[in-house]
């Protein structure tokens, strides 16, 4: 292996090790899944302790997977930026591969968000599902009204 390649690989590894925790904790804000909203409505939905426990475990697992996918996507984005910053030494095959991987991880995040909904539906009964739809609709209407009022002032 060439010295330039080893130096570049070492630099990239250092950047990934240093940046990964910052990416994962970007703004210290965890992703909000559909389960997060359901847990916010736990009293209105009359969730049992067992349901709360199951939903919390499912949510924690999915949020961790989303954070991992988000971190991997960010790493690919940094690699794309690095590879495309110097056009003289740019290797199109490496850039194309990183672009594919970047979108693969973004797609994985969407799949995980859908998985949260499917797993949450399995925990709730039909009455709770109907009530959740009602509560979420009311919340959406209130947010839209607030947005419209804010825009007029």
Backbone as a printed PyTorch tensor [residue, N CA C, xyz], in Angstrom:
tensor([[[  0.8330,  -1.1840,   0.0000],
         [  0.0000,   0.0000,   0.0000],
         [  0.8740,   1.2420,   0.0000]],

        [[  0.3760,   2.2690,  -0.6750],
         [  1.1480,   3.5000,  -0.7400],
         [  1.0220,   4.2720,   0.5680]],

        [[  2.0160,   5.1230,   0.8130],
         [  2.0090,   5.9340,   2.0300],
         [  0.8480,   6.9170,   2.0260]],

        [[  0.5040,   7.4440,   0.8350],
         [ -0.6180,   8.3840,   0.7480],
         [ -1.9230,   7.6990,   1.1340]],

        [[ -2.1050,   6.4730,   0.6550],
         [ -3.3300,   5.7490,   0.9680],
         [ -3.4200,   5.4740,   2.4620]],

        [[ -2.3200,   5.0330,   3.0700],
         [ -2.3040,   4.7420,   4.5020],
         [ -2.5720,   6.0140,   5.3050]],

        [[ -1.9640,   7.1290,   4.8860],
         [ -2.1790,   8.3970,   5.5810],
         [ -3.6360,   8.8360,   5.4660]],

        [[ -4.2110,   8.7020,   4.2700],
         [ -5.6050,   9.0940,   4.0610],
         [ -6.5450,   8.2010,   4.8690]],

        [[ -6.2770,   6.8990,   4.8750],
         [ -7.1070,   5.9700,   5.6350],
         [ -7.0080,   6.2580,   7.1300]],

        [[ -5.8000,   6.5620,   7.6030],
         [ -5.6170,   6.8850,   9.0240],
         [ -6.3750,   8.1490,   9.3990]],

        [[ -6.2850,   9.1730,   8.5330],
         [ -6.9940,  10.4260,   8.7900],
         [ -8.4990,  10.1940,   8.8220]],

        [[ -8.9800,   9.4190,   7.8780],
         [-10.4080,   9.1350,   7.8150],
         [-10.8610,   8.3850,   9.0700]],

        [[-10.0790,   7.4380,   9.5310],
         [-10.4130,   6.6890,  10.7380],
         [-10.4670,   7.6090,  11.9540]],

        [[ -9.5080,   8.5120,  12.0570],
         [ -9.4900,   9.4640,  13.1740],
         [-10.7320,  10.3480,  13.1340]],

        [[-11.0690,  10.8490,  11.9520],
         [-12.2540,  11.6990,  11.8090],
         [-13.5010,  10.9290,  12.2010]],

        [[-13.6130,   9.6640,  11.7730],
         [-14.7920,   8.8620,  12.0840],
         [-14.9020,   8.6200,  13.5820]],

        [[-13.7820,   8.3230,  14.2380],
         [-13.8020,   8.0470,  15.6700],
         [-14.1780,   9.2990,  16.4560]],

        [[-13.6380,  10.4380,  16.0360],
         [-13.9260,  11.6900,  16.7370],
         [-15.3280,  12.1790,  16.4230]],

        [[-15.7460,  12.0940,  15.1710],
         [-17.0160,  12.6830,  14.7460],
         [-18.2230,  11.8110,  15.0500]],

        [[-18.0700,  10.5080,  15.0950],
         [-19.2290,   9.6300,  15.2740],
         [-20.0490,   9.9610,  16.5220]],

        [[-19.4290,  10.1390,  17.7010],
         [-20.2520,  10.4880,  18.8640],
         [-20.9680,  11.8280,  18.6990]],

        [[-20.3130,  12.7770,  18.0630],
         [-20.9430,  14.0870,  17.8490],
         [-22.1270,  13.9620,  16.8980]],

        [[-21.9950,  13.1100,  15.8960],
         [-23.0780,  12.9160,  14.9370],
         [-24.2580,  12.2390,  15.6230]],

        [[-23.9760,  11.2070,  16.3840],
         [-25.0350,  10.4580,  17.0460],
         [-25.7860,  11.3560,  18.0280]],

        [[-25.0710,  12.2330,  18.7160],
         [-25.6930,  13.0910,  19.7170],
         [-25.9450,  14.4910,  19.1890]],

        [[-26.0750,  14.6340,  17.8790],
         [-26.2680,  15.9540,  17.2730],
         [-27.3990,  16.6860,  17.9670]],

        [[-27.0370,  17.7340,  18.6760],
         [-28.0390,  18.5210,  19.3790],
         [-28.6510,  17.7780,  20.5660]],

        [[-28.0780,  16.6390,  20.9450],
         [-28.6050,  15.8160,  22.0400],
         [-30.0910,  15.5100,  21.8700]],

        [[-30.5530,  15.5040,  20.6410],
         [-31.9640,  15.2310,  20.3890],
         [-32.1080,  13.8390,  19.7890]],

        [[-32.8770,  13.0080,  20.4680],
         [-33.1260,  11.6720,  19.9580],
         [-34.2420,  11.7250,  18.9260]],

        [[-34.1950,  10.8160,  17.9620],
         [-35.2780,  10.7780,  16.9800],
         [-36.6020,  10.4510,  17.6670]],

        [[-37.6550,  11.0430,  17.1670],
         [-38.9910,  10.8020,  17.7130],
         [-39.7290,   9.8380,  16.7780]],

        [[-40.0910,   8.7010,  17.3000],
         [-40.8360,   7.7200,  16.5110],
         [-42.3240,   7.8630,  16.8190]],

        [[-43.1280,   7.1210,  16.1030],
         [-44.5660,   7.0970,  16.3770],
         [-44.8200,   6.5920,  17.7930]],

        [[-43.9770,   5.7120,  18.2630],
         [-44.1320,   5.1680,  19.6160],
         [-43.9500,   6.2780,  20.6550]],

        [[-43.0570,   7.2000,  20.3850],
         [-42.8480,   8.3370,  21.2910],
         [-44.1550,   9.0990,  21.4890]],

        [[-44.8690,   9.3430,  20.3910],
         [-46.1590,  10.0400,  20.4840],
         [-47.1780,   9.2110,  21.2600]],

        [[-47.2060,   7.9280,  20.9970],
         [-48.1500,   7.0480,  21.7000],
         [-47.8850,   7.1050,  23.2020]],

        [[-46.6140,   7.0630,  23.5770],
         [-46.2800,   7.1140,  24.9990],
         [-46.6590,   8.4680,  25.6110]],

        [[-46.6120,   9.5330,  24.8150],
         [-47.0630,  10.8380,  25.3140],
         [-48.5610,  10.8380,  25.6110]],

        [[-49.3020,  10.0090,  24.9130],
         [-50.7510,   9.9080,  25.1060],
         [-51.1330,   8.7380,  26.0160]],

        [[-50.2050,   8.2300,  26.7850],
         [-50.4650,   6.9990,  27.5490],
         [-51.6800,   7.1100,  28.4680]],

        [[-51.9120,   8.2670,  29.0710],
         [-53.0850,   8.4100,  29.9480],
         [-54.3720,   8.4280,  29.1360]],

        [[-54.3920,   9.1940,  28.0550],
         [-55.5850,   9.2720,  27.2100],
         [-55.9130,   7.9500,  26.5420]],

        [[-54.8910,   7.1620,  26.2790],
         [-55.0970,   5.8600,  25.6450],
         [-55.3400,   4.7570,  26.6740]],

        [[-55.1640,   5.0920,  27.9400],
         [-55.3110,   4.1310,  29.0370],
         [-54.4180,   2.9060,  28.8200]],

        [[-53.1490,   3.1810,  28.5600],
         [-52.1970,   2.0890,  28.3700],
         [-51.9350,   1.3900,  29.6990]],

        [[-51.7760,   0.0780,  29.6280],
         [-51.4320,  -0.6870,  30.8250],
         [-49.9300,  -0.5670,  31.0650]],

        [[-49.5000,  -0.9230,  32.2490],
         [-48.0640,  -0.9000,  32.5600],
         [-47.3000,  -1.8260,  31.6100]],

        [[-47.9000,  -2.9610,  31.3010],
         [-47.2770,  -3.9200,  30.3830],
         [-47.0990,  -3.2950,  28.9910]],

        [[-48.1370,  -2.6080,  28.5070],
         [-48.0440,  -1.9530,  27.1940],
         [-46.9800,  -0.8570,  27.2100]],

        [[-46.9350,  -0.0790,  28.2770],
         [-45.9370,   0.9930,  28.3820],
         [-44.5320,   0.4010,  28.3500]],

        [[-44.3440,  -0.6810,  29.0790],
         [-43.0300,  -1.3300,  29.1220],
         [-42.6380,  -1.8590,  27.7330]],

        [[-43.5800,  -2.5570,  27.0760],
         [-43.3010,  -3.0950,  25.7360],
         [-42.9790,  -1.9710,  24.7500]],

        [[-43.7920,  -0.9230,  24.7630],
         [-43.5740,   0.1930,  23.8280],
         [-42.2500,   0.9010,  24.1060]],

        [[-41.9030,   1.0420,  25.3690],
         [-40.6390,   1.6910,  25.7330],
         [-39.4490,   0.8820,  25.2260]],

        [[-39.5120,  -0.4230,  25.3860],
         [-38.4180,  -1.2980,  24.9120],
         [-38.3120,  -1.2430,  23.3940]],

        [[-39.4440,  -1.3400,  22.7140],
         [-39.4500,  -1.2810,  21.2440],
         [-38.9030,   0.0590,  20.7830]],

        [[-39.3640,   1.1330,  21.4100],
         [-38.9180,   2.4770,  21.0260],
         [-37.4130,   2.6340,  21.2140]],

        [[-36.9110,   2.2060,  22.3610],
         [-35.4730,   2.3290,  22.6520],
         [-34.6510,   1.5620,  21.6150]],

        [[-35.1000,   0.3600,  21.2720],
         [-34.3860,  -0.4580,  20.2900],
         [-34.3680,   0.2200,  18.9190]],

        [[-35.5190,   0.7210,  18.4920],
         [-35.6050,   1.3480,  17.1720],
         [-34.8350,   2.6630,  17.1370]],

        [[-34.9160,   3.4500,  18.2030],
         [-34.1620,   4.7130,  18.2520],
         [-32.6620,   4.4350,  18.1530]],

        [[-32.1790,   3.3990,  18.8510],
         [-30.7590,   3.0480,  18.7610],
         [-30.3660,   2.6660,  17.3360]],

        [[-31.2280,   1.9000,  16.6740],
         [-30.9490,   1.5130,  15.2870],
         [-30.9670,   2.7330,  14.3660]],

        [[-31.8990,   3.6560,  14.6090],
         [-31.9580,   4.8840,  13.8050],
         [-30.6920,   5.7080,  14.0110]],

        [[-30.2430,   5.8130,  15.2620],
         [-29.0150,   6.5670,  15.5410],
         [-27.8110,   5.9470,  14.8390]],

        [[-27.7500,   4.6240,  14.8320],
         [-26.6460,   3.9450,  14.1480],
         [-26.6950,   4.2120,  12.6450]],

        [[-27.8770,   4.1020,  12.0530],
         [-28.0180,   4.3500,  10.6140],
         [-27.7090,   5.8090,  10.2890]],

        [[-28.1620,   6.7280,  11.1490],
         [-27.8900,   8.1520,  10.9450],
         [-26.3800,   8.4240,  10.9940]],

        [[-25.6970,   7.7940,  11.9480],
         [-24.2510,   7.9780,  12.0670],
         [-23.5320,   7.4270,  10.8320]],

        [[-23.9540,   6.2600,  10.3660],
         [-23.3370,   5.6740,   9.1750],
         [-23.5850,   6.5490,   7.9430]],

        [[-24.7960,   7.0960,   7.8340],
         [-25.1030,   7.9890,   6.7080],
         [-24.2270,   9.2330,   6.7710]],

        [[-24.0520,   9.7900,   7.9620],
         [-23.2220,  10.9930,   8.1220],
         [-21.7690,  10.7050,   7.7710]],

        [[-21.2910,   9.5330,   8.1550],
         [-19.9190,   9.1500,   7.8140],
         [-19.7590,   9.0770,   6.3010]],

        [[-20.7390,   8.4480,   5.6230],
         [-20.6770,   8.3710,   4.1560],
         [-20.7100,   9.7670,   3.5460]],

        [[-21.5200,  10.6610,   4.1200],
         [-21.6030,  12.0340,   3.6080],
         [-20.2630,  12.7420,   3.7610]],

        [[-19.6150,  12.5440,   4.8980],
         [-18.2930,  13.1500,   5.1080],
         [-17.2860,  12.5900,   4.1040]],

        [[-17.3680,  11.2870,   3.8370],
         [-16.4620,  10.6680,   2.8710],
         [-16.7160,  11.2240,   1.4690]],

        [[-17.9880,  11.3920,   1.1070],
         [-18.3380,  11.9620,  -0.2030],
         [-17.7570,  13.3690,  -0.3110]],

        [[-17.9480,  14.1740,   0.7330],
         [-17.4110,  15.5370,   0.7320],
         [-15.8910,  15.5290,   0.5960]],

        [[-15.2530,  14.6090,   1.3050],
         [-13.7910,  14.5190,   1.2490],
         [-13.3270,  14.0990,  -0.1520]],

        [[-13.9710,  13.0690,  -0.7040],
         [-13.5680,  12.5670,  -2.0140],
         [-13.8260,  13.5740,  -3.1280]],

        [[-14.8550,  14.4010,  -2.9770],
         [-15.1930,  15.3470,  -4.0470],
         [-14.5580,  16.7210,  -3.8480]],

        [[-13.8140,  16.8960,  -2.7560],
         [-13.1920,  18.2000,  -2.5100],
         [-11.9720,  18.4260,  -3.4030]],

        [[-11.3600,  17.3640,  -3.8730],
         [-10.1750,  17.4800,  -4.7310],
         [-10.4600,  16.7520,  -6.0440]],

        [[-10.8520,  17.5050,  -7.0390],
         [-11.2390,  16.9050,  -8.3160],
         [-10.0830,  16.2200,  -9.0370]],

        [[ -8.8660,  16.6590,  -8.7920],
         [ -7.7190,  16.0590,  -9.4730],
         [ -7.5080,  14.6040,  -9.0480]],

        [[ -7.7700,  14.3280,  -7.7790],
         [ -7.5450,  12.9740,  -7.2560],
         [ -8.8440,  12.2240,  -6.9780]],

        [[ -9.9620,  12.7260,  -7.4930],
         [-11.2580,  12.1170,  -7.2070],
         [-11.3940,  10.7790,  -7.9340]],

        [[-11.8690,   9.7990,  -7.1920],
         [-12.1060,   8.4740,  -7.7510],
         [-13.6180,   8.2770,  -7.8200]],

        [[-14.1600,   8.2960,  -9.0340],
         [-15.6120,   8.2710,  -9.1980],
         [-16.2400,   6.9930,  -8.6520]],

        [[-15.5290,   5.8760,  -8.7390],
         [-16.0700,   4.6150,  -8.2200],
         [-16.2980,   4.6860,  -6.7180]],

        [[-15.3430,   5.2570,  -5.9930],
         [-15.4720,   5.3910,  -4.5370],
         [-16.6040,   6.3490,  -4.1840]],

        [[-16.7130,   7.4350,  -4.9360],
         [-17.7750,   8.4100,  -4.6760],
         [-19.1370,   7.7690,  -4.9300]],

        [[-19.2790,   7.0840,  -6.0560],
         [-20.5530,   6.4250,  -6.3740],
         [-20.9360,   5.3980,  -5.3140]],

        [[-19.9620,   4.6270,  -4.8490],
         [-20.2430,   3.6240,  -3.8180],
         [-20.7080,   4.2930,  -2.5270]],

        [[-20.0590,   5.3810,  -2.1360],
         [-20.4580,   6.0910,  -0.9210],
         [-21.8350,   6.7190,  -1.0610]],

        [[-22.1590,   7.2120,  -2.2450],
         [-23.4890,   7.7820,  -2.4780],
         [-24.5530,   6.6960,  -2.3150]],

        [[-24.2990,   5.5150,  -2.8860],
         [-25.2400,   4.4060,  -2.7480],
         [-25.4130,   4.0050,  -1.2830]],

        [[-24.3130,   3.9350,  -0.5610],
         [-24.3740,   3.5640,   0.8500],
         [-25.0880,   4.6400,   1.6690]],

        [[-24.8330,   5.9060,   1.3500],
         [-25.4750,   7.0180,   2.0470],
         [-27.0000,   6.8830,   1.9440]],

        [[-27.4990,   6.6890,   0.7290],
         [-28.9480,   6.5740,   0.5470],
         [-29.4910,   5.2620,   1.0910]],

        [[-28.6660,   4.2330,   1.1430],
         [-29.0870,   2.9710,   1.7590],
         [-29.3720,   3.1970,   3.2440]],

        [[-28.5170,   3.9610,   3.9080],
         [-28.7380,   4.2230,   5.3340],
         [-29.9340,   5.1530,   5.5570]],

        [[-30.1370,   6.1290,   4.6690],
         [-31.3250,   6.9830,   4.7850],
         [-32.5940,   6.1550,   4.6050]],

        [[-32.5480,   5.2220,   3.6700],
         [-33.6790,   4.3270,   3.4380],
         [-33.9170,   3.4530,   4.6760]],

        [[-32.8550,   3.0010,   5.2920],
         [-32.9540,   2.1780,   6.5000],
         [-33.6720,   2.9380,   7.6150]],

        [[-33.4030,   4.2380,   7.7340],
         [-34.0710,   5.0560,   8.7490],
         [-35.5730,   5.0710,   8.5110]],

        [[-35.9900,   5.2460,   7.2550],
         [-37.4180,   5.2390,   6.9300],
         [-38.0380,   3.8730,   7.2230]],

        [[-37.3210,   2.8000,   6.9230],
         [-37.8100,   1.4570,   7.2200],
         [-37.9910,   1.2670,   8.7210]],

        [[-37.0670,   1.7900,   9.5050],
         [-37.1600,   1.6760,  10.9600],
         [-38.3450,   2.4760,  11.5070]],

        [[-38.6110,   3.6410,  10.9170],
         [-39.7740,   4.4260,  11.3290],
         [-41.0680,   3.6490,  11.0600]],

        [[-41.1280,   2.9690,   9.9220],
         [-42.2860,   2.1370,   9.5950],
         [-42.3740,   0.9400,  10.5430]],

        [[-41.2350,   0.3500,  10.8550],
         [-41.2010,  -0.7730,  11.7950],
         [-41.7720,  -0.3550,  13.1560]],

        [[-41.4790,   0.8660,  13.5870],
         [-42.0130,   1.3620,  14.8620],
         [-43.5330,   1.3860,  14.8310]],

        [[-44.0910,   1.8420,  13.7280],
         [-45.5560,   1.9110,  13.5980],
         [-46.1600,   0.5050,  13.6340]],

        [[-45.5740,  -0.4020,  12.8820],
         [-46.0950,  -1.7790,  12.8170],
         [-46.0300,  -2.4510,  14.1840]],

        [[-44.9150,  -2.2840,  14.8780],
         [-44.7780,  -2.9120,  16.1920],
         [-45.6950,  -2.2590,  17.2200]],

        [[-45.8950,  -0.9590,  17.1180],
         [-46.8050,  -0.2740,  18.0420],
         [-48.2360,  -0.7550,  17.8400]],

        [[-48.6250,  -0.9310,  16.5880],
         [-49.9780,  -1.4200,  16.2930],
         [-50.2160,  -2.7900,  16.9270]],

        [[-49.1830,  -3.6060,  16.9890],
         [-49.3160,  -4.9420,  17.5540],
         [-49.5140,  -4.9090,  19.0700]],

        [[-49.0890,  -3.8340,  19.7140],
         [-49.2060,  -3.7240,  21.1680],
         [-50.5630,  -3.1360,  21.5760]],

        [[-51.0980,  -2.2330,  20.7540],
         [-52.3510,  -1.5560,  21.0920],
         [-53.5630,  -2.3730,  20.6440]],

        [[-54.6740,  -2.2150,  21.3720],
         [-55.9120,  -2.8440,  20.9130],
         [-56.6320,  -1.8890,  19.9520]],

        [[-57.7150,  -2.3550,  19.3310],
         [-58.4240,  -1.5520,  18.3270],
         [-58.9530,  -0.2340,  18.8770]],

        [[-59.4870,  -0.2490,  20.0970],
         [-59.9980,   0.9870,  20.7010],
         [-58.8760,   1.9990,  20.9270]],

        [[-57.7360,   1.5130,  21.3720],
         [-56.5900,   2.4000,  21.6000],
         [-56.0820,   2.9770,  20.2820]],

        [[-56.0880,   2.1490,  19.2320],
         [-55.6490,   2.6420,  17.9170],
         [-56.5720,   3.7580,  17.4300]],

        [[-57.8910,   3.5460,  17.5700],
         [-58.8580,   4.5720,  17.1530],
         [-58.6700,   5.8450,  17.9640]],

        [[-58.4950,   5.7020,  19.2650],
         [-58.3130,   6.8590,  20.1450],
         [-57.0170,   7.5980,  19.7880]],

        [[-55.9620,   6.8400,  19.4850],
         [-54.6920,   7.4720,  19.1040],
         [-54.8650,   8.3170,  17.8410]],

        [[-55.5670,   7.7730,  16.8530],
         [-55.7990,   8.5150,  15.6070],
         [-56.5460,   9.8110,  15.9130]],

        [[-57.5400,   9.7360,  16.7980],
         [-58.2900,  10.9360,  17.1830],
         [-57.3810,  11.9640,  17.8560]],

        [[-56.6040,  11.5090,  18.8300],
         [-55.7150,  12.4150,  19.5670],
         [-54.6650,  13.0400,  18.6560]],

        [[-54.0880,  12.2310,  17.7790],
         [-53.0690,  12.7390,  16.8550],
         [-53.6760,  13.7360,  15.8750]],

        [[-54.9060,  13.4860,  15.4320],
         [-55.5840,  14.4120,  14.5120],
         [-55.8520,  15.7500,  15.1820]],

        [[-56.3200,  15.6900,  16.4210],
         [-56.5840,  16.9310,  17.1670],
         [-55.2910,  17.7160,  17.3450]],

        [[-54.2120,  17.0200,  17.6920],
         [-52.9160,  17.6900,  17.8640],
         [-52.4580,  18.3290,  16.5500]],

        [[-52.6280,  17.6250,  15.4490],
         [-52.2210,  18.1570,  14.1430],
         [-53.0260,  19.4060,  13.7950]],

        [[-54.3180,  19.3880,  14.0870],
         [-55.1610,  20.5590,  13.8340],
         [-54.7060,  21.7520,  14.6630]],

        [[-54.3840,  21.5000,  15.9240],
         [-53.9330,  22.5830,  16.8080],
         [-52.6200,  23.1760,  16.3160]],

        [[-51.7130,  22.3220,  15.8720],
         [-50.4170,  22.8010,  15.3600],
         [-50.6350,  23.6340,  14.1030]],

        [[-51.5220,  23.1710,  13.2130],
         [-51.8130,  23.9340,  11.9880],
         [-52.4090,  25.2960,  12.3180]],

        [[-53.3100,  25.3250,  13.3060],
         [-53.9190,  26.5970,  13.6940],
         [-52.8750,  27.5490,  14.2660]],

        [[-51.9730,  27.0180,  15.1030],
         [-50.9080,  27.8440,  15.6820],
         [-50.0010,  28.3880,  14.5880]],

        [[-49.6750,  27.5470,  13.6160],
         [-48.8210,  27.9730,  12.5050],
         [-49.4770,  29.0840,  11.6990]],

        [[-50.7730,  28.9220,  11.4200],
         [-51.4990,  29.9380,  10.6640],
         [-51.5910,  31.2400,  11.4480]],

        [[-51.8410,  31.1510,  12.7510],
         [-51.9190,  32.3590,  13.5740],
         [-50.5630,  33.0640,  13.6450]],

        [[-49.5050,  32.2950,  13.7860],
         [-48.1630,  32.8650,  13.8490],
         [-47.8180,  33.5500,  12.5360]],

        [[-48.2350,  32.9600,  11.4290],
         [-47.9190,  33.5190,  10.1110],
         [-48.6360,  34.8360,   9.8730]],

        [[-49.7990,  35.0450,  10.5030],
         [-50.5630,  36.2860,  10.2690],
         [-49.9980,  37.4460,  11.0750]],

        [[-49.2230,  37.1790,  12.1050],
         [-48.6910,  38.2680,  12.9250],
         [-47.3310,  38.6320,  12.5260]]])
